[in-house]
Amino acid sequence: MSDSVQTGESISKKPFLGFLVSKASFLNATKATKYIAVPSHAYTKLNSTYFHSFSLTNNPLLSKKNNELKRRLKQEAKQKEKEEKEATKKQQNQNAPKQEEDENIDPNEYHRLRIAQINHLKATEGESTVYPHKFHVSISLTEFVEKYSSLANEQVSDDVVKIAGRVYSKRAMGQKLRFYDLRGESQKVQIMSNANFYKNQDDFVKINERVKLGDIVGVVGQPCRTKAGELSIRPSEIIILTPCLHQMPHMHYGLKDKETRFRQRYLDLMMNDWVKQKFVTKTRIIKYLRAFLDNLGFLEDILNNF
């Protein structure tokens, strides 16, 4: 086979194998012209490696450079996209409300900081703000659970109620949503505090920064049930009735240390409901026995008390 490129006339007269050109002759031909004319009836039978587009881009050297350039551009685009995501995430973290990691603070330091915060609020806003005189509860937590347990998911009641209890956990979902676990009377009700339904945006930010674990709070709002099926109250106002000055154990870990449980019995009753139920059962047994003996005419021995 000659090193020259076959013309269209010679291609049409010669058999198929006769007009296949070598790689070297094709490269030499492409230096002079960008495209080579090939009959349409012979195009489908030609090797696609050299005759598909007949352009200079089919040059292996140029293709190698183009592939390297594409790879670098792709790598630079990925790096730029990664940097933009990191910058966006960093900006979101800066804009997000700062949450104090109270669990990681030393108990003595926590107590000192809490006392300082209370004294500052007394000096700036008055003692009645820190310790309100009264808060009228319209319904107990037990009655709240019994009355509104029939609510369907994402259903909000039209009733406006007032409840109170102790905060056992707090969680944040973005800047405008806070969740609290309110417990009392061996019942639990979730507070779903949403800035869109709070009475004032500034008050929403202020009260959610002040509420700590262990605080006794009063809540004014509407009973509802979340999408996940949790019975909750959507507050329009939250009032701290009694701030907790000491660090409270996290509900996830609980209180398991025996020495702490027996030395601080009040904390054991607060954290472990099963311990409280034991005391309640013991009281009921003693009450039943006393009533039974009273009905039989027995008198309680009170001489030992003198």
C-alpha positions as CSV (number, residue, x, y, z in Angstrom):
1,M,0.0,0.0,0.0
2,S,1.4,3.4,-0.9
3,D,1.9,6.2,1.7
4,S,-0.3,8.7,-0.2
5,V,-3.9,9.1,0.6
6,Q,-6.3,7.6,-1.9
7,T,-8.6,10.0,-3.8
8,G,-12.3,9.6,-4.1
9,E,-12.0,8.2,-7.7
10,S,-9.5,5.6,-6.7
11,I,-11.6,4.6,-3.7
12,S,-14.6,4.0,-5.8
13,K,-12.7,1.8,-8.3
14,K,-10.6,-0.3,-5.8
15,P,-11.9,-2.9,-3.4
16,F,-12.5,-2.1,0.3
17,L,-9.1,-3.3,1.6
18,G,-7.3,-1.4,-1.1
19,F,-8.1,2.1,0.2
20,L,-7.4,1.7,3.9
21,V,-4.5,4.0,4.7
22,S,-1.8,3.6,7.3
23,K,-1.6,5.8,10.4
24,A,1.6,7.5,9.3
25,S,0.3,8.4,5.9
26,F,-3.0,9.7,7.4
27,L,-1.1,12.0,9.8
28,N,1.0,13.4,7.0
29,A,-2.1,14.1,5.0
30,T,-3.9,15.9,7.9
31,K,-1.0,18.4,8.1
32,A,-2.0,19.9,4.8
33,T,-5.8,19.8,5.1
34,K,-8.4,19.6,7.8
35,Y,-10.9,17.3,6.1
36,I,-10.5,14.5,3.5
37,A,-13.3,13.7,1.0
38,V,-14.5,10.2,1.1
39,P,-17.4,8.8,-0.9
40,S,-20.6,8.3,1.1
41,H,-21.0,4.6,0.1
42,A,-17.5,3.9,1.5
43,Y,-17.8,5.9,4.7
44,T,-19.7,3.3,6.6
45,K,-17.0,0.7,5.9
46,L,-14.0,2.9,7.0
47,N,-12.3,2.6,10.3
48,S,-13.9,5.1,12.7
49,T,-10.5,5.7,14.4
50,Y,-9.2,7.8,11.4
51,F,-12.2,8.6,9.2
52,H,-15.1,9.4,11.5
53,S,-14.7,13.1,11.6
54,F,-11.5,13.6,9.6
55,S,-10.5,16.5,11.8
56,L,-7.2,17.4,13.4
57,T,-8.5,16.5,16.8
58,N,-8.1,12.9,15.9
59,N,-4.4,13.4,16.2
60,P,-3.3,11.2,19.1
61,L,-0.8,13.8,20.4
62,L,-3.5,16.5,20.4
63,S,-6.1,14.1,21.9
64,K,-3.7,13.4,24.7
65,K,-3.2,17.1,25.4
66,N,-7.0,17.7,25.2
67,N,-7.7,14.9,27.6
68,E,-5.1,16.2,30.1
69,L,-6.7,19.7,29.8
70,K,-10.2,18.3,30.3
71,R,-9.0,16.4,33.4
72,R,-7.4,19.5,34.9
73,L,-10.5,21.6,34.2
74,K,-12.7,18.9,35.8
75,Q,-10.4,18.7,38.8
76,E,-10.4,22.5,39.2
77,A,-14.2,22.6,38.9
78,K,-14.6,20.0,41.7
79,Q,-12.1,21.8,43.9
80,K,-14.0,25.1,43.4
81,E,-17.3,23.4,44.2
82,K,-15.8,21.9,47.3
83,E,-14.5,25.2,48.5
84,E,-17.9,26.9,47.8
85,K,-19.7,24.2,49.9
86,E,-17.2,24.6,52.8
87,A,-17.7,28.4,52.7
88,T,-21.5,28.0,52.7
89,K,-21.3,25.5,55.6
90,K,-19.0,27.8,57.5
91,Q,-21.4,30.8,57.0
92,Q,-24.4,28.7,58.1
93,N,-22.5,27.7,61.3
94,Q,-21.7,31.3,62.0
95,N,-25.3,32.4,61.5
96,A,-26.7,29.5,63.6
97,P,-27.5,30.3,67.2
98,K,-24.7,29.4,69.5
99,Q,-25.5,26.6,71.9
100,E,-23.7,26.4,75.2
101,E,-22.4,22.9,75.9
102,D,-23.6,22.9,79.5
103,E,-22.8,19.2,79.8
104,N,-19.1,19.8,79.3
105,I,-18.8,22.6,81.9
106,D,-17.6,21.8,85.4
107,P,-20.5,21.7,87.9
108,N,-19.0,24.3,90.2
109,E,-18.3,26.6,87.2
110,Y,-21.8,26.0,85.9
111,H,-23.2,27.0,89.3
112,R,-21.1,30.2,89.4
113,L,-22.1,31.2,85.8
114,R,-25.8,30.6,86.6
115,I,-25.6,32.7,89.8
116,A,-23.9,35.5,87.8
117,Q,-26.6,35.3,85.1
118,I,-29.4,35.5,87.7
119,N,-27.8,38.5,89.5
120,H,-27.4,40.3,86.2
121,L,-31.1,39.7,85.3
122,K,-32.1,41.0,88.7
123,A,-30.1,44.1,88.3
124,T,-31.2,44.9,84.8
125,E,-34.8,43.6,84.6
126,G,-35.9,43.3,88.2
127,E,-36.3,40.4,90.6
128,S,-39.9,39.8,89.4
129,T,-38.6,38.8,86.0
130,V,-36.3,36.1,87.5
131,Y,-38.8,34.9,90.1
132,P,-42.4,35.7,89.0
133,H,-45.0,36.2,91.7
134,K,-47.5,33.6,90.3
135,F,-48.5,31.7,87.3
136,H,-52.0,30.3,87.0
137,V,-52.1,26.8,85.5
138,S,-55.3,26.0,83.6
139,I,-54.7,22.3,83.2
140,S,-52.3,19.7,84.8
141,L,-50.0,17.6,82.7
142,T,-52.0,14.5,83.5
143,E,-55.2,16.1,82.3
144,F,-53.4,17.5,79.3
145,V,-52.3,14.1,78.2
146,E,-55.7,12.5,78.8
147,K,-57.6,15.3,77.0
148,Y,-55.5,15.8,73.9
149,S,-54.1,12.3,73.3
150,S,-56.7,11.9,70.6
151,L,-55.1,14.6,68.4
152,A,-54.0,13.3,64.9
153,N,-50.5,13.9,63.5
154,E,-49.9,17.6,62.6
155,Q,-53.3,18.6,64.1
156,V,-53.4,21.7,66.2
157,S,-56.2,22.4,68.8
158,D,-57.9,25.7,69.0
159,D,-57.7,25.7,72.8
160,V,-55.2,27.9,74.6
161,V,-54.0,26.3,77.8
162,K,-51.4,27.1,80.5
163,I,-49.2,24.3,81.8
164,A,-46.1,24.1,83.9
165,G,-43.3,21.6,84.5
166,R,-39.6,21.1,84.6
167,V,-37.4,21.1,81.5
168,Y,-35.5,17.8,81.2
169,S,-34.0,18.2,77.6
170,K,-33.7,20.9,74.9
171,R,-32.9,20.5,71.2
172,A,-32.5,23.0,68.4
173,M,-33.6,22.6,64.8
174,G,-32.3,25.6,62.9
175,Q,-32.7,29.2,64.2
176,K,-36.5,29.3,64.6
177,L,-37.4,26.0,66.1
178,R,-36.7,24.6,69.6
179,F,-37.9,21.5,71.3
180,Y,-38.1,21.0,75.1
181,D,-39.2,18.0,77.2
182,L,-41.5,19.2,79.9
183,R,-42.0,16.7,82.7
184,G,-44.2,16.5,85.8
185,E,-46.6,14.2,87.6
186,S,-44.8,11.3,85.9
187,Q,-46.0,12.7,82.5
188,K,-44.1,14.2,79.6
189,V,-45.2,16.8,77.2
190,Q,-43.0,18.2,74.4
191,I,-42.7,22.0,73.9
192,M,-42.5,22.8,70.2
193,S,-41.4,26.4,70.3
194,N,-41.7,27.9,66.8
195,A,-40.6,31.5,66.2
196,N,-43.4,32.0,63.6
197,F,-46.1,31.4,66.3
198,Y,-44.3,33.2,69.2
199,K,-45.7,36.5,70.4
200,N,-42.4,38.3,69.6
201,Q,-39.3,37.4,67.7
202,D,-37.0,39.2,70.1
203,D,-38.6,37.5,73.1
204,F,-38.3,34.1,71.3
205,V,-34.5,34.5,71.0
206,K,-34.2,35.9,74.5
207,I,-36.2,33.2,76.3
208,N,-34.6,30.3,74.4
209,E,-31.1,31.5,75.4
210,R,-32.1,31.7,79.1
211,V,-33.9,28.4,79.5
212,K,-31.6,25.7,80.9
213,L,-32.0,22.1,82.0
214,G,-33.8,21.8,85.3
215,D,-35.7,25.1,85.0
216,I,-39.3,25.1,86.0
217,V,-41.2,27.0,83.3
218,G,-44.8,28.0,82.5
219,V,-46.1,27.6,79.0
220,V,-49.0,29.3,77.3
221,G,-50.0,27.8,73.9
222,Q,-52.0,25.5,71.8
223,P,-52.0,21.7,72.2
224,C,-50.9,19.9,69.0
225,R,-49.3,16.7,67.7
226,T,-46.1,16.8,65.6
227,K,-45.6,15.1,62.3
228,A,-43.6,12.4,64.2
229,G,-46.7,11.8,66.4
230,E,-45.3,13.5,69.6
231,L,-48.0,15.1,71.8
232,S,-46.8,18.7,72.2
233,I,-47.8,22.3,73.0
234,R,-47.0,25.1,70.5
235,P,-46.3,28.1,72.8
236,S,-47.0,31.7,72.3
237,E,-45.2,32.5,75.5
238,I,-42.7,30.8,77.8
239,I,-42.0,32.1,81.3
240,I,-39.2,30.9,83.6
241,L,-40.8,30.4,87.0
242,T,-37.8,29.0,88.9
243,P,-34.3,28.8,87.4
244,C,-32.2,25.7,88.3
245,L,-28.9,26.9,89.7
246,H,-27.1,23.5,89.6
247,Q,-26.1,21.4,86.7
248,M,-28.7,18.7,85.9
249,P,-27.7,15.3,84.5
250,H,-28.6,14.6,80.9
251,M,-31.6,12.4,80.3
252,H,-29.7,10.3,77.7
253,Y,-27.2,9.1,80.3
254,G,-29.4,9.4,83.4
255,L,-28.3,9.2,87.0
256,K,-26.7,5.8,87.8
257,D,-24.0,6.5,90.3
258,K,-25.2,4.9,93.6
259,E,-23.3,7.3,95.9
260,T,-24.9,10.3,94.1
261,R,-28.3,8.7,94.2
262,F,-28.3,8.0,97.9
263,R,-26.6,11.3,98.9
264,Q,-28.8,13.4,96.7
265,R,-32.1,11.6,97.1
266,Y,-34.0,14.5,95.6
267,L,-32.0,14.3,92.4
268,D,-32.6,10.5,92.2
269,L,-36.4,11.1,92.4
270,M,-36.2,13.8,89.7
271,M,-34.2,11.7,87.2
272,N,-35.4,8.1,87.9
273,D,-39.2,7.9,87.7
274,W,-39.1,4.2,88.7
275,V,-37.6,5.2,92.0
276,K,-40.4,7.7,92.5
277,Q,-43.0,5.0,91.7
278,K,-41.5,2.9,94.5
279,F,-42.1,5.7,97.0
280,V,-45.6,6.2,95.7
281,T,-46.4,2.5,96.1
282,K,-45.0,2.5,99.6
283,T,-47.1,5.5,100.6
284,R,-50.3,3.8,99.2
285,I,-49.6,0.6,101.1
286,I,-49.1,2.5,104.4
287,K,-52.2,4.6,103.8
288,Y,-54.3,1.4,103.1
289,L,-53.1,-0.4,106.2
290,R,-53.8,2.7,108.4
291,A,-57.3,3.0,107.0
292,F,-58.0,-0.7,107.4
293,L,-56.9,-0.7,111.1
294,D,-58.8,2.5,111.8
295,N,-62.0,0.9,110.5
296,L,-61.5,-1.9,113.0
297,G,-61.2,0.5,115.9
298,F,-57.4,0.3,116.4
299,L,-55.5,3.4,117.5
300,E,-52.1,4.3,116.1
301,D,-49.3,4.1,118.7
302,I,-48.4,7.7,119.4
303,L,-46.8,7.2,122.8
304,N,-43.4,6.6,121.3
305,N,-43.5,10.1,119.8
306,F,-43.6,11.7,123.3
